[in-house]
């Protein structure tokens, strides 16, 4: 994504009004996202101990695809594939930060991490009462999503939970306001 000189990214956090079935899917997505992140982190730790190197993003995603085909892990197919891919991208971002001198990536737990998961930006479409997302169906929102141009997307969309409400967080391109 490229921004013009007069553009910024404007962030939004919109409260959701999900059905019970959608809440169940949200919780599954959060759990699957955490599981894949931790699985990938464990794989990286094991490989580093053996070889002194980390595994590439492509290799670990192929291994994840094979994992999802195993009977005991087929529950990972209940959520959108981009939820899982983004968890691995987040893991690689954490490793990148580590190699830049920041802390080593930590395992995610139910208690210590914010419950959230990625929503595929290409499938996120505004509707009259909310939005549609990959495997989510139509989710109602407390306010309308902002209008965007036909060839634009809602950037970095995540659904998160604050122990009371579910939210959709995202950014859109906006014109810079002139301050006088």
OpenMM code with the backbone's topology and positions (N, CA, C; nanometers):
from openmm import Vec3, app, unit

residues = "UNK UNK UNK UNK UNK UNK UNK UNK UNK UNK UNK UNK UNK UNK UNK UNK UNK UNK UNK UNK UNK UNK UNK UNK UNK UNK UNK UNK UNK UNK UNK UNK UNK UNK UNK UNK UNK UNK UNK UNK UNK UNK UNK UNK UNK UNK UNK UNK UNK UNK UNK UNK UNK UNK UNK UNK UNK UNK UNK UNK UNK UNK UNK UNK UNK UNK UNK UNK UNK UNK UNK UNK UNK UNK UNK UNK UNK UNK UNK UNK UNK UNK UNK UNK UNK UNK UNK UNK UNK UNK UNK UNK UNK UNK UNK UNK UNK UNK UNK UNK UNK UNK UNK UNK UNK UNK UNK UNK UNK UNK UNK UNK UNK UNK UNK UNK UNK UNK UNK UNK UNK UNK UNK UNK UNK UNK UNK UNK UNK UNK UNK UNK UNK UNK UNK UNK UNK UNK UNK UNK UNK UNK UNK UNK UNK UNK UNK UNK UNK UNK UNK UNK UNK UNK UNK UNK UNK UNK UNK UNK UNK UNK UNK UNK UNK UNK UNK UNK UNK UNK UNK UNK UNK UNK UNK UNK UNK UNK UNK UNK".split()
positions = [
    Vec3(0.0843, -0.1173, 0.0000),
    Vec3(0.0000, 0.0000, 0.0000),
    Vec3(0.0889, 0.1238, 0.0000),
    Vec3(0.0584, 0.2135, -0.0895),
    Vec3(0.1357, 0.3372, -0.1000),
    Vec3(0.0440, 0.4547, -0.0705),
    Vec3(0.0922, 0.5436, 0.0165),
    Vec3(0.0163, 0.6628, 0.0497),
    Vec3(0.0716, 0.7817, -0.0280),
    Vec3(-0.0178, 0.8660, -0.0734),
    Vec3(0.0231, 0.9910, -0.1374),
    Vec3(0.0653, 1.0887, -0.0274),
    Vec3(0.1307, 1.1989, -0.0669),
    Vec3(0.1787, 1.2967, 0.0311),
    Vec3(0.0665, 1.3563, 0.1155),
    Vec3(-0.0522, 1.3676, 0.0573),
    Vec3(-0.1635, 1.4296, 0.1297),
    Vec3(-0.2554, 1.3262, 0.1951),
    Vec3(-0.2080, 1.2010, 0.2079),
    Vec3(-0.2906, 1.0947, 0.2665),
    Vec3(-0.2308, 1.0432, 0.3973),
    Vec3(-0.3194, 0.9934, 0.4812),
    Vec3(-0.2816, 0.9271, 0.6055),
    Vec3(-0.3668, 0.8017, 0.6201),
    Vec3(-0.3310, 0.7161, 0.7143),
    Vec3(-0.4181, 0.6045, 0.7502),
    Vec3(-0.4972, 0.6453, 0.8734),
    Vec3(-0.6273, 0.6341, 0.8641),
    Vec3(-0.7150, 0.6701, 0.9748),
    Vec3(-0.7704, 0.5415, 1.0348),
    Vec3(-0.7527, 0.5248, 1.1656),
    Vec3(-0.7955, 0.4031, 1.2325),
    Vec3(-0.9375, 0.4101, 1.2847),
    Vec3(-1.0030, 0.2933, 1.2866),
    Vec3(-1.1391, 0.2814, 1.3376),
    Vec3(-1.1495, 0.1611, 1.4298),
    Vec3(-1.2365, 0.1721, 1.5271),
    Vec3(-1.2690, 0.0607, 1.6161),
    Vec3(-1.4206, 0.0639, 1.6334),
    Vec3(-1.4858, -0.0351, 1.5730),
    Vec3(-1.6323, -0.0369, 1.5696),
    Vec3(-1.6838, -0.1580, 1.6458),
    Vec3(-1.7757, -0.1329, 1.7367),
    Vec3(-1.8326, -0.2404, 1.8174),
    Vec3(-1.9219, -0.3299, 1.7322),
    Vec3(-1.9085, -0.4606, 1.7551),
    Vec3(-1.9855, -0.5589, 1.6794),
    Vec3(-2.1065, -0.6050, 1.7596),
    Vec3(-2.2054, -0.6539, 1.6864),
    Vec3(-2.3251, -0.7132, 1.7462),
    Vec3(-2.3409, -0.8546, 1.6899),
    Vec3(-2.2493, -0.9445, 1.7262),
    Vec3(-2.2511, -1.0784, 1.6671),
    Vec3(-2.3622, -1.1666, 1.7248),
    Vec3(-2.4002, -1.2660, 1.6461),
    Vec3(-2.4945, -1.3677, 1.6931),
    Vec3(-2.4173, -1.4660, 1.7821),
    Vec3(-2.4883, -1.5523, 1.8519),
    Vec3(-2.4215, -1.6530, 1.9357),
    Vec3(-2.3318, -1.7433, 1.8507),
    Vec3(-2.3802, -1.7797, 1.7326),
    Vec3(-2.3009, -1.8640, 1.6424),
    Vec3(-2.1724, -1.7919, 1.5989),
    Vec3(-2.1824, -1.6624, 1.5715),
    Vec3(-2.0645, -1.5852, 1.5322),
    Vec3(-1.9667, -1.5714, 1.6492),
    Vec3(-2.0183, -1.5526, 1.7708),
    Vec3(-1.9312, -1.5445, 1.8880),
    Vec3(-1.8535, -1.6747, 1.9032),
    Vec3(-1.9203, -1.7868, 1.8812),
    Vec3(-1.8527, -1.9168, 1.8878),
    Vec3(-1.7415, -1.9249, 1.7834),
    Vec3(-1.7686, -1.8776, 1.6613),
    Vec3(-1.6677, -1.8771, 1.5550),
    Vec3(-1.5538, -1.7807, 1.5884),
    Vec3(-1.5850, -1.6650, 1.6473),
    Vec3(-1.4820, -1.5698, 1.6889),
    Vec3(-1.3887, -1.6359, 1.7903),
    Vec3(-1.4471, -1.7040, 1.8877),
    Vec3(-1.3654, -1.7696, 1.9908),
    Vec3(-1.2793, -1.8804, 1.9307),
    Vec3(-1.3352, -1.9560, 1.8361),
    Vec3(-1.2562, -2.0582, 1.7662),
    Vec3(-1.1411, -1.9941, 1.6902),
    Vec3(-1.1679, -1.8826, 1.6233),
    Vec3(-1.0653, -1.8133, 1.5454),
    Vec3(-0.9533, -1.7641, 1.6359),
    Vec3(-0.9884, -1.7089, 1.7514),
    Vec3(-0.8877, -1.6635, 1.8478),
    Vec3(-0.8030, -1.7822, 1.8930),
    Vec3(-0.8681, -1.8933, 1.9276),
    Vec3(-0.7966, -2.0124, 1.9739),
    Vec3(-0.7071, -2.0719, 1.8669),
    Vec3(-0.7574, -2.0813, 1.7449),
    Vec3(-0.6768, -2.1356, 1.6339),
    Vec3(-0.5576, -2.0452, 1.6034),
    Vec3(-0.5805, -1.9148, 1.6082),
    Vec3(-0.4733, -1.8191, 1.5846),
    Vec3(-0.3629, -1.8360, 1.6891),
    Vec3(-0.4017, -1.8458, 1.8145),
    Vec3(-0.3044, -1.8646, 1.9234),
    Vec3(-0.2325, -1.9986, 1.9088),
    Vec3(-0.3069, -2.1047, 1.8759),
    Vec3(-0.2475, -2.2373, 1.8607),
    Vec3(-0.1412, -2.2371, 1.7508),
    Vec3(-0.1728, -2.1814, 1.6348),
    Vec3(-0.0787, -2.1814, 1.5226),
    Vec3(0.0440, -2.0958, 1.5542),
    Vec3(0.0251, -1.9829, 1.6196),
    Vec3(0.1385, -1.9001, 1.6596),
    Vec3(0.2318, -1.9810, 1.7504),
    Vec3(0.1744, -2.0451, 1.8527),
    Vec3(0.2550, -2.1243, 1.9472),
    Vec3(0.3182, -2.2454, 1.8794),
    Vec3(0.2439, -2.3106, 1.7904),
    Vec3(0.2967, -2.4251, 1.7156),
    Vec3(0.4170, -2.3807, 1.6322),
    Vec3(0.4021, -2.2666, 1.5622),
    Vec3(0.5107, -2.2143, 1.4794),
    Vec3(0.6315, -2.1749, 1.5636),
    Vec3(0.6071, -2.1146, 1.6784),
    Vec3(0.7163, -2.0756, 1.7670),
    Vec3(0.7917, -2.1989, 1.8168),
    Vec3(0.7177, -2.3030, 1.8551),
    Vec3(0.7816, -2.4268, 1.9005),
    Vec3(0.8645, -2.4899, 1.7883),
    Vec3(0.8101, -2.4898, 1.6662),
    Vec3(0.8838, -2.5420, 1.5503),
    Vec3(1.0151, -2.4655, 1.5304),
    Vec3(1.0072, -2.3335, 1.5418),
    Vec3(1.1266, -2.2509, 1.5223),
    Vec3(1.2316, -2.2788, 1.6308),
    Vec3(1.1870, -2.2902, 1.7544),
    Vec3(1.2795, -2.3178, 1.8655),
    Vec3(1.3483, -2.4522, 1.8453),
    Vec3(1.2688, -2.5549, 1.8110),
    Vec3(1.3253, -2.6889, 1.7881),
    Vec3(1.4251, -2.6878, 1.6727),
    Vec3(1.3893, -2.6221, 1.5630),
    Vec3(1.4780, -2.6177, 1.4465),
    Vec3(1.6059, -2.5405, 1.4784),
    Vec3(1.5941, -2.4313, 1.5529),
    Vec3(1.7125, -2.3519, 1.5860),
    Vec3(1.8099, -2.4322, 1.6734),
    Vec3(1.7535, -2.5116, 1.7651),
    Vec3(1.8388, -2.5965, 1.8501),
    Vec3(1.9140, -2.7001, 1.7671),
    Vec3(1.8490, -2.7534, 1.6629),
    Vec3(1.9106, -2.8563, 1.5782),
    Vec3(2.0101, -2.7986, 1.4782),
    Vec3(1.9706, -2.6873, 1.4121),
    Vec3(2.0485, -2.6387, 1.2978),
    Vec3(2.1130, -2.5019, 1.3180),
    Vec3(2.0697, -2.4275, 1.4187),
    Vec3(2.1201, -2.2922, 1.4378),
    Vec3(2.0553, -2.1908, 1.3453),
    Vec3(1.9472, -2.2317, 1.2753),
    Vec3(1.8769, -2.1432, 1.1830),
    Vec3(1.7273, -2.1489, 1.2101),
    Vec3(1.6567, -2.0429, 1.1660),
    Vec3(1.5106, -2.0485, 1.1732),
    Vec3(1.4572, -2.0928, 1.0370),
    Vec3(1.3387, -2.1482, 1.0383),
    Vec3(1.2749, -2.1974, 0.9165),
    Vec3(1.2087, -2.0803, 0.8448),
    Vec3(1.2102, -2.0817, 0.7123),
    Vec3(1.1480, -1.9730, 0.6362),
    Vec3(0.9963, -1.9764, 0.6495),
    Vec3(0.9368, -1.8616, 0.6248),
    Vec3(0.7920, -1.8459, 0.6292),
    Vec3(0.7238, -1.9462, 0.5363),
    Vec3(0.7761, -1.9608, 0.4158),
    Vec3(0.7174, -2.0513, 0.3164),
    Vec3(0.7177, -2.1963, 0.3655),
    Vec3(0.8288, -2.2412, 0.4216),
    Vec3(0.8401, -2.3793, 0.4701),
    Vec3(0.7421, -2.4044, 0.5834),
    Vec3(0.7341, -2.3122, 0.6767),
    Vec3(0.6469, -2.3339, 0.7920),
    Vec3(0.4996, -2.3288, 0.7512),
    Vec3(0.4661, -2.2469, 0.6510),
    Vec3(0.3267, -2.2440, 0.6032),
    Vec3(0.2908, -2.3742, 0.5330),
    Vec3(0.3856, -2.4333, 0.4599),
    Vec3(0.3610, -2.5641, 0.3976),
    Vec3(0.3396, -2.6702, 0.5052),
    Vec3(0.4193, -2.6639, 0.6116),
    Vec3(0.4025, -2.7590, 0.7221),
    Vec3(0.2667, -2.7398, 0.7900),
    Vec3(0.2222, -2.6147, 0.8012),
    Vec3(0.0911, -2.5870, 0.8598),
    Vec3(-0.0197, -2.6483, 0.7734),
    Vec3(-0.0059, -2.6378, 0.6417),
    Vec3(-0.1041, -2.6969, 0.5504),
    Vec3(-0.1116, -2.8474, 0.5721),
    Vec3(0.0025, -2.9122, 0.5883),
    Vec3(0.0057, -3.0569, 0.6136),
    Vec3(-0.0546, -3.0889, 0.7509),
    Vec3(-0.0294, -3.0041, 0.8482),
    Vec3(-0.0852, -3.0224, 0.9824),
    Vec3(-0.2380, -3.0208, 0.9777),
    Vec3(-0.2939, -2.9261, 0.9005),
    Vec3(-0.4396, -2.9137, 0.8908),
    Vec3(-0.5041, -3.0360, 0.8266),
    Vec3(-0.4276, -3.1144, 0.7493),
    Vec3(-0.4804, -3.2340, 0.6843),
    Vec3(-0.4839, -3.3545, 0.7779),
    Vec3(-0.4141, -3.3458, 0.8914),
    Vec3(-0.4135, -3.4560, 0.9875),
    Vec3(-0.5459, -3.4578, 1.0637),
    Vec3(-0.5971, -3.5775, 1.0858),
    Vec3(-0.7280, -3.5941, 1.1496),
    Vec3(-0.7386, -3.5206, 1.2831),
    Vec3(-0.6337, -3.5299, 1.3659),
    Vec3(-0.6416, -3.4692, 1.4990),
    Vec3(-0.6375, -3.3161, 1.4962),
    Vec3(-0.6012, -3.2567, 1.3815),
    Vec3(-0.5948, -3.1109, 1.3706),
    Vec3(-0.6922, -3.0550, 1.2675),
    Vec3(-0.7872, -3.1359, 1.2225),
    Vec3(-0.8786, -3.0869, 1.1190),
    Vec3(-0.9685, -2.9746, 1.1705),
    Vec3(-0.9782, -2.9567, 1.3016),
    Vec3(-1.0554, -2.8453, 1.3583),
    Vec3(-0.9966, -2.7100, 1.3168),
    Vec3(-0.8713, -2.7079, 1.2729),
    Vec3(-0.8114, -2.5829, 1.2250),
    Vec3(-0.8784, -2.5343, 1.0967),
    Vec3(-0.9471, -2.6250, 1.0271),
    Vec3(-1.0171, -2.5882, 0.9034),
    Vec3(-1.1500, -2.5185, 0.9295),
    Vec3(-1.1912, -2.5099, 1.0567),
    Vec3(-1.3184, -2.4440, 1.0907),
    Vec3(-1.3117, -2.2924, 1.0757),
    Vec3(-1.1900, -2.2384, 1.0701),
    Vec3(-1.1738, -2.0931, 1.0596),
    Vec3(-1.1110, -2.0592, 0.9248),
    Vec3(-1.1179, -1.9328, 0.8872),
    Vec3(-1.0599, -1.8889, 0.7611),
    Vec3(-0.9093, -1.9131, 0.7561),
    Vec3(-0.8606, -1.9540, 0.6405),
    Vec3(-0.7181, -1.9859, 0.6276),
    Vec3(-0.6297, -1.8632, 0.6521),
    Vec3(-0.6814, -1.7450, 0.6235),
    Vec3(-0.6020, -1.6240, 0.6435),
    Vec3(-0.5810, -1.5913, 0.7911),
    Vec3(-0.6700, -1.6390, 0.8770),
    Vec3(-0.6511, -1.6231, 1.0219),
    Vec3(-0.5214, -1.6919, 1.0619),
    Vec3(-0.5011, -1.8132, 1.0115),
    Vec3(-0.3829, -1.8923, 1.0466),
    Vec3(-0.2570, -1.8366, 0.9811),
    Vec3(-0.2674, -1.7996, 0.8534),
    Vec3(-0.1512, -1.7435, 0.7829),
    Vec3(-0.1023, -1.6166, 0.8519),
    Vec3(-0.1961, -1.5321, 0.8947),
    Vec3(-0.1573, -1.4063, 0.9587),
    Vec3(-0.0908, -1.4322, 1.0942),
    Vec3(-0.1308, -1.5373, 1.1642),
    Vec3(-0.0641, -1.5720, 1.2904),
    Vec3(0.0825, -1.6035, 1.2666),
    Vec3(0.1099, -1.6764, 1.1582),
    Vec3(0.2494, -1.7066, 1.1254),
    Vec3(0.3241, -1.5804, 1.0820),
    Vec3(0.2565, -1.4909, 1.0098),
    Vec3(0.3199, -1.3638, 0.9725),
    Vec3(0.3542, -1.2835, 1.0978),
    Vec3(0.2627, -1.2850, 1.1955),
    Vec3(0.2887, -1.2150, 1.3214),
    Vec3(0.4087, -1.2761, 1.3938),
    Vec3(0.4203, -1.4081, 1.3878),
    Vec3(0.5347, -1.4757, 1.4488),
    Vec3(0.6647, -1.4324, 1.3811),
    Vec3(0.6651, -1.4272, 1.2475),
    Vec3(0.7859, -1.3863, 1.1763),
    Vec3(0.8187, -1.2401, 1.2031),
    Vec3(0.7179, -1.1576, 1.2232),
    Vec3(0.7407, -1.0175, 1.2610),
    Vec3(0.8052, -1.0127, 1.4001),
    Vec3(0.7588, -1.0977, 1.4917),
    Vec3(0.8176, -1.1035, 1.6259),
    Vec3(0.9638, -1.1474, 1.6190),
    Vec3(0.9945, -1.2441, 1.5320),
    Vec3(1.1333, -1.2873, 1.5133),
    Vec3(1.2170, -1.1754, 1.4529),
    Vec3(1.1623, -1.1046, 1.3568),
    Vec3(1.2325, -0.9929, 1.2944),
    Vec3(1.2668, -0.8880, 1.4006),
    Vec3(1.1706, -0.8588, 1.4871),
    Vec3(1.1947, -0.7633, 1.5958),
    Vec3(1.3025, -0.8147, 1.6907),
    Vec3(1.3009, -0.9445, 1.7169),
    Vec3(1.4016, -1.0048, 1.8049),
    Vec3(1.5418, -0.9842, 1.7473),
    Vec3(1.5570, -1.0075, 1.6177),
    Vec3(1.6875, -0.9914, 1.5551),
    Vec3(1.7299, -0.8445, 1.5452),
    Vec3(1.6355, -0.7539, 1.5675),
    Vec3(1.6678, -0.6110, 1.5724),
    Vec3(1.6963, -0.5660, 1.7163),
    Vec3(1.7026, -0.6622, 1.8096),
    Vec3(1.7382, -0.6291, 1.9473),
    Vec3(1.6227, -0.6225, 2.0447),
    Vec3(1.5031, -0.6532, 1.9992),
    Vec3(1.3885, -0.6541, 2.0909),
    Vec3(1.3768, -0.7928, 2.1524),
    Vec3(1.2827, -0.8126, 2.2425),
    Vec3(1.2699, -0.9386, 2.3155),
    Vec3(1.2356, -1.0576, 2.2284),
    Vec3(1.2715, -1.1759, 2.2804),
    Vec3(1.2420, -1.3014, 2.2113),
    Vec3(1.0910, -1.3247, 2.2105),
    Vec3(1.0359, -1.3779, 2.1003),
    Vec3(0.8911, -1.4039, 2.0944),
    Vec3(0.8464, -1.4945, 2.2096),
    Vec3(0.7304, -1.4635, 2.2649),
    Vec3(0.6770, -1.5404, 2.3774),
    Vec3(0.5581, -1.6230, 2.3314),
    Vec3(0.5367, -1.7354, 2.3994),
    Vec3(0.4182, -1.8157, 2.3727),
    Vec3(0.2954, -1.7380, 2.4176),
    Vec3(0.1876, -1.7530, 2.3432),
    Vec3(0.0625, -1.6853, 2.3767),
    Vec3(-0.0198, -1.7742, 2.4687),
    Vec3(-0.0849, -1.7126, 2.5668),
    Vec3(-0.1726, -1.7853, 2.6581),
    Vec3(-0.3100, -1.7196, 2.6580),
    Vec3(-0.4084, -1.7918, 2.7069),
    Vec3(-0.5435, -1.7358, 2.7149),
    Vec3(-0.5469, -1.6154, 2.8080),
    Vec3(-0.4697, -1.6229, 2.9156),
    Vec3(-0.4759, -1.5182, 3.0179),
    Vec3(-0.3939, -1.3946, 2.9837),
    Vec3(-0.2792, -1.4141, 2.9194),
    Vec3(-0.1863, -1.3011, 2.9045),
    Vec3(-0.1945, -1.2289, 2.7700),
    Vec3(-0.2783, -1.2744, 2.6801),
    Vec3(-0.2838, -1.2092, 2.5489),
    Vec3(-0.4233, -1.1594, 2.5159),
    Vec3(-0.4255, -1.0490, 2.4423),
    Vec3(-0.5512, -0.9928, 2.3945),
    Vec3(-0.6136, -1.0909, 2.2960),
    Vec3(-0.7411, -1.1159, 2.3117),
    Vec3(-0.8099, -1.2061, 2.2202),
    Vec3(-0.8388, -1.1303, 2.0911),
    Vec3(-0.7726, -1.1724, 1.9836),
    Vec3(-0.7956, -1.1077, 1.8549),
    Vec3(-0.7554, -1.2022, 1.7426),
    Vec3(-0.8072, -1.1741, 1.6243),
    Vec3(-0.7690, -1.2497, 1.5053),
    Vec3(-0.7878, -1.1626, 1.3824),
    Vec3(-0.7134, -1.1971, 1.2796),
    Vec3(-0.7121, -1.1240, 1.1537),
    Vec3(-0.8335, -1.1618, 1.0686),
    Vec3(-0.8856, -1.0622, 0.9979),
    Vec3(-0.9929, -1.0835, 0.9004),
    Vec3(-0.9349, -1.0504, 0.7632),
    Vec3(-0.9529, -1.1383, 0.6675),
    Vec3(-0.8987, -1.1166, 0.5334),
    Vec3(-0.9538, -0.9859, 0.4757),
    Vec3(-0.8639, -0.8906, 0.4463),
    Vec3(-0.9067, -0.7595, 0.3974),
    Vec3(-0.9750, -0.7676, 0.2619),
    Vec3(-0.9386, -0.8664, 0.1808),
    Vec3(-0.9988, -0.8762, 0.0475),
    Vec3(-1.1433, -0.9247, 0.0533),
    Vec3(-1.1776, -1.0012, 0.1554),
    Vec3(-1.3143, -1.0521, 0.1650),
    Vec3(-1.4026, -0.9653, 0.2546),
    Vec3(-1.3452, -0.8675, 0.3217),
    Vec3(-1.4214, -0.7790, 0.4099),
    Vec3(-1.4990, -0.6779, 0.3262),
    Vec3(-1.6307, -0.6915, 0.3268),
    Vec3(-1.7164, -0.6048, 0.2460),
    Vec3(-1.8229, -0.5397, 0.3338),
    Vec3(-1.8409, -0.4102, 0.3142),
    Vec3(-1.9431, -0.3352, 0.3872),
    Vec3(-2.0818, -0.3790, 0.3414),
    Vec3(-2.1744, -0.3925, 0.4377),
    Vec3(-2.3153, -0.4214, 0.4074),
    Vec3(-2.4004, -0.3133, 0.4731),
    Vec3(-2.5294, -0.3198, 0.4526),
    Vec3(-2.6194, -0.2193, 0.5109),
    Vec3(-2.6140, -0.2174, 0.6637),
    Vec3(-2.6017, -0.3361, 0.7252),
    Vec3(-2.6057, -0.3448, 0.8713),
    Vec3(-2.4707, -0.3729, 0.9356),
    Vec3(-2.3653, -0.3818, 0.8557),
    Vec3(-2.2348, -0.4144, 0.9116),
    Vec3(-2.1356, -0.4519, 0.8040),
    Vec3(-2.0909, -0.5794, 0.8069),
    Vec3(-1.9938, -0.6256, 0.7080),
    Vec3(-2.0035, -0.7761, 0.6910),
    Vec3(-1.9449, -0.8241, 0.5802),
    Vec3(-1.9276, -0.9660, 0.5537),
    Vec3(-1.7790, -0.9950, 0.5568),
    Vec3(-1.7443, -1.1117, 0.6103),
    Vec3(-1.6051, -1.1512, 0.6147),
    Vec3(-1.5906, -1.2991, 0.5865),
    Vec3(-1.4676, -1.3400, 0.5573),
    Vec3(-1.4372, -1.4792, 0.5267),
    Vec3(-1.4874, -1.5704, 0.6385),
    Vec3(-1.5784, -1.6596, 0.6047),
    Vec3(-1.6383, -1.7583, 0.6948),
    Vec3(-1.7201, -1.6991, 0.8095),
    Vec3(-1.7367, -1.5670, 0.8140),
    Vec3(-1.8077, -1.5040, 0.9253),
    Vec3(-1.9541, -1.4770, 0.8947),
    Vec3(-1.9889, -1.4736, 0.7664),
    Vec3(-2.1234, -1.4334, 0.7295),
    Vec3(-2.1373, -1.2837, 0.7494),
    Vec3(-2.2618, -1.2359, 0.7581),
    Vec3(-2.2831, -1.0938, 0.7817),
    Vec3(-2.2820, -1.0667, 0.9315),
    Vec3(-2.1940, -0.9776, 0.9725),
    Vec3(-2.1816, -0.9400, 1.1136),
    Vec3(-2.2376, -0.7994, 1.1289),
    Vec3(-2.3299, -0.7825, 1.2220),
    Vec3(-2.3885, -0.6506, 1.2464),
    Vec3(-2.2939, -0.5671, 1.3316),
    Vec3(-2.2984, -0.4361, 1.3063),
    Vec3(-2.2132, -0.3431, 1.3808),
    Vec3(-2.2984, -0.2334, 1.4446),
    Vec3(-2.2418, -0.1663, 1.5450),
    Vec3(-2.3138, -0.0596, 1.6140),
    Vec3(-2.3193, 0.0687, 1.5314),
    Vec3(-2.2299, 0.0803, 1.4340),
    Vec3(-2.2294, 0.1943, 1.3426),
    Vec3(-2.1813, 0.1459, 1.2061),
    Vec3(-2.2125, 0.2223, 1.1038),
    Vec3(-2.1726, 0.1837, 0.9681),
    Vec3(-2.0228, 0.1959, 0.9502),
    Vec3(-1.9701, 0.1060, 0.8683),
    Vec3(-1.8300, 0.1190, 0.8285),
    Vec3(-1.8194, 0.2372, 0.7336),
    Vec3(-1.7076, 0.3077, 0.7352),
    Vec3(-1.6931, 0.4212, 0.6431),
    Vec3(-1.6894, 0.3741, 0.4980),
    Vec3(-1.7335, 0.4616, 0.4107),
    Vec3(-1.7294, 0.4329, 0.2669),
    Vec3(-1.5848, 0.4365, 0.2189),
    Vec3(-1.5532, 0.3464, 0.1274),
    Vec3(-1.4214, 0.3487, 0.0633),
    Vec3(-1.4418, 0.3375, -0.0867),
    Vec3(-1.3415, 0.3783, -0.1624),
    Vec3(-1.3484, 0.3696, -0.3086),
    Vec3(-1.3476, 0.2235, -0.3528),
    Vec3(-1.3922, 0.2012, -0.4733),
    Vec3(-1.4074, 0.0659, -0.5266),
    Vec3(-1.2787, -0.0166, -0.5232),
    Vec3(-1.1661, 0.0426, -0.5550),
    Vec3(-1.0394, -0.0309, -0.5607),
    Vec3(-0.9594, -0.0247, -0.4311),
    Vec3(-1.0217, 0.0174, -0.3216),
    Vec3(-0.9522, 0.0266, -0.1933),
    Vec3(-1.0038, -0.0809, -0.0988),
    Vec3(-0.9291, -0.0976, 0.0115),
    Vec3(-0.9634, -0.1986, 0.1113),
    Vec3(-0.9642, -0.1365, 0.2492),
    Vec3(-1.0213, -0.2122, 0.3431),
    Vec3(-1.0056, -0.1814, 0.4845),
    Vec3(-0.8740, -0.2490, 0.5239),
    Vec3(-0.7754, -0.1712, 0.5682),
    Vec3(-0.6412, -0.2229, 0.5942),
    Vec3(-0.6286, -0.2824, 0.7346),
    Vec3(-0.5536, -0.3908, 0.7431),
    Vec3(-0.5218, -0.4594, 0.8692),
    Vec3(-0.6446, -0.4842, 0.9570),
    Vec3(-0.7495, -0.5432, 0.9010),
    Vec3(-0.8690, -0.5640, 0.9830),
    Vec3(-0.8507, -0.6783, 1.0835),
    Vec3(-0.8806, -0.6495, 1.2079),
    Vec3(-0.8760, -0.7476, 1.3168),
    Vec3(-1.0054, -0.7412, 1.3935),
    Vec3(-1.0477, -0.8556, 1.4433),
    Vec3(-1.1594, -0.8599, 1.5382),
    Vec3(-1.0974, -0.8877, 1.6736),
    Vec3(-1.1369, -0.8081, 1.7722),
    Vec3(-1.0802, -0.8236, 1.9057),
    Vec3(-1.1907, -0.8233, 2.0108),
    Vec3(-1.1549, -0.8695, 2.1302),
    Vec3(-1.2490, -0.8809, 2.2422),
    Vec3(-1.1864, -0.8155, 2.3642),
    Vec3(-1.2641, -0.7331, 2.4346),
    Vec3(-1.2112, -0.6645, 2.5529),
    Vec3(-1.2722, -0.7171, 2.6840),
    Vec3(-1.3168, -0.8417, 2.6811),
    Vec3(-1.3834, -0.9079, 2.7939),
    Vec3(-1.5270, -0.8620, 2.8158),
    Vec3(-1.5748, -0.7752, 2.7289),
    Vec3(-1.7149, -0.7342, 2.7343),
    Vec3(-1.7770, -0.7306, 2.5947),
    Vec3(-1.7061, -0.6675, 2.5003),
    Vec3(-1.7575, -0.6508, 2.3647),
    Vec3(-1.6548, -0.6965, 2.2606),
    Vec3(-1.7069, -0.7325, 2.1437),
    Vec3(-1.6234, -0.7637, 2.0277),
    Vec3(-1.6164, -0.6386, 1.9409),
    Vec3(-1.4999, -0.6163, 1.8786),
    Vec3(-1.4783, -0.4987, 1.7948),
    Vec3(-1.4125, -0.5384, 1.6637),
    Vec3(-1.4391, -0.4592, 1.5603),
    Vec3(-1.3656, -0.4675, 1.4346),
    Vec3(-1.2754, -0.3444, 1.4304),
    Vec3(-1.1455, -0.3667, 1.4186),
    Vec3(-1.0480, -0.2575, 1.4092),
    Vec3(-0.9842, -0.2621, 1.2708),
    Vec3(-0.9672, -0.1462, 1.2095),
    Vec3(-0.9083, -0.1394, 1.0756),
    Vec3(-0.8655, 0.0032, 1.0482),
    Vec3(-0.7982, 0.0230, 0.9369),
    Vec3(-0.7584, 0.1564, 0.8909),
    Vec3(-0.8060, 0.1759, 0.7479),
    Vec3(-0.8242, 0.3007, 0.7111),
    Vec3(-0.8530, 0.3354, 0.5726),
    Vec3(-0.7686, 0.4569, 0.5338),
    Vec3(-0.7484, 0.4737, 0.4026),
    Vec3(-0.6792, 0.5937, 0.3545),
    Vec3(-0.7710, 0.7136, 0.3725),
    Vec3(-0.7129, 0.8258, 0.4154),
    Vec3(-0.7888, 0.9493, 0.4308),
    Vec3(-0.7000, 1.0672, 0.3919),
    Vec3(-0.7605, 1.1757, 0.3545),
    Vec3(-0.6856, 1.2966, 0.3213),
    Vec3(-0.6399, 1.3633, 0.4515),
    Vec3(-0.5161, 1.4165, 0.4483),
    Vec3(-0.4667, 1.4910, 0.5645),
    Vec3(-0.5488, 1.6190, 0.5805),
    Vec3(-0.5831, 1.6475, 0.7052),
    Vec3(-0.6548, 1.7725, 0.7317),
    Vec3(-0.5518, 1.8819, 0.7531),
    Vec3(-0.5755, 1.9966, 0.6921),
    Vec3(-0.4822, 2.1077, 0.7058),
    Vec3(-0.5059, 2.1771, 0.8404),
    Vec3(-0.3968, 2.1923, 0.9157),
    Vec3(-0.4039, 2.2604, 1.0442),
    Vec3(-0.3582, 2.4041, 1.0248),
    Vec3(-0.4387, 2.4955, 1.0729),
    Vec3(-0.4026, 2.6371, 1.0548),
    Vec3(-0.3734, 2.7028, 1.1864),
] * unit.nanometer
topology = app.Topology()
chain = topology.addChain("A")
for resn in residues:
    res = topology.addResidue(resn, chain)
    for name in ("N", "CA", "C"):
        topology.addAtom(name, app.Element.getBySymbol(name[0]), res)
